[in-house]
Amino acid sequence: MWSSAQIGAYNYVMQWNFHDDGTIEPVIGATGRLQYVDTTSAQAQHGWPIGPNRWGRSHIHSIYYRLDFDLGPAGNDAAEQYEFGGSGGTARRIFSTTLSTETAAQYSTERFRFWRIVDTATTNADGHPISYEISPKFGYLHRNQVEPWTLNDVYVTNYAPGEVCATHNASNCGGTGSDVSAFVNGETVTDPVVWLSVTFHHVPRDEDEVNMPLHWESFKLYPRDLTSVNPTP
Ligand SMILES: [Cu+2]
């Protein structure tokens, strides 16, 4: 399933790929034309030469997904964070945390961190609770103090009808609260919504003109114990 939206000079292609094994793969494609081309040598330090007195300004694309799960019967969903402690050794211990209060979290390549939404009342044939794992694909991280939503990568909030857009929620989306960082305000999580960032750093190149090739980014939502064996043997 896909759609395309023009935002500024860019076109973004939003794909949702549903695989036979239950994996859901949201994919975002960026194309269109460069948004910012600088024309003075003083600005050259921020980008890459793409023509006579023209520099494509480097920039970060930040895409935020709002994932509102409801596994199994209504209710009983919980959010968990998993990671592996230690470093280097051959046997590293798994740690899990139930995010029962609204939480902002960061990616960790060193600790192999991932998250899942679990239905605490529904089990597969092995007796394991059914869940979906959120498996990020780590990109370049961009922390900008004046854009507080960039200071973390994953947000778990309790469902609220006014929390719609990750940024400019009140001004552009008619919602309640400024952005996803403000949605994390101590509520108990009984109906989890996960917000996930996908970022990439774009250093323009000659090939980006006239029209850019599609640049793809993605992450995966894996069924974890949704079935007791491989559903596609
Ligand atoms: Cu770009």
Boltz pocket constraint, residues with backbone or C-beta under 6 A from the ligand:
constraints:
  - pocket:
      binder: B
      contacts: [[A, 30], [A, 59], [A, 61], [A, 202]]
      max_distance: 6.0
